[in-house]
Amino acid sequence: METGAVSALSAQAPSAAQASSNKLAKDFDTFLTLLTTQLQQQDPLDPLKSNEFTDQLVSFTSVEQEITANKNLEKLIGLQQGDKLTGMVGYLGKDVAVAATDARLENGQAQWNYSLGNAADSVKYVIRDAAGRIVRSGDGEIAPGDHTLEWNGIDDNGNTRGDGVYSLNIIAQTQAGTEVSGTVFVTGKVTSVEATGETPTLTVGGLPRPLSTVITVSEPASKNTSGL
């Protein structure tokens, strides 16, 4: 999507209710034609009973009412989507932090953030490619709080990795081997918002992020940086 793009439900294609309504109209015309022919050719001694005629009309009326209800429901959903999108527009251009372990390596640059709840005696980071293979590992910052880990795309063998999506895993422990709680997240500018699916999404760092994963919406705070 282009920077600043906004996407919502559109009315370019006919809705399911409208398609059903069009088909019902054609079926009703056919029904009237057949009914007229039937009335013209019926046996005078055995005419079409009024209850049969009424039942057929009631059937069409019931279907028509259901289609009308569906149309109203589609309009309601459309209004809800519009309200949802209006609320999301406020994220455009903002810097956000989202709970995620994946980030895009582009032009030899990738960046993650992680937060430690307490001080650790050792922190190991592991970067994997899209296939789950370890491409880079090493030691991270051990102090409590937020840290930034930058990767230049060079793997453990000294090879330059191609652009793509990579994931980060942090293993933090005390000297006794007790695990220290840590959270990996990524920060970036929101370049587009989308409300067409069940889950509203923001585009951050070139990747779609569910709105529910947003941790903060603010200017990035100063962080300790470990460059690779």
Order of alpha helices (4+ residues) and beta strands (2+ residues): beta-alpha-alpha-beta-beta-beta-beta-beta-beta-beta-beta-beta-beta-beta-beta
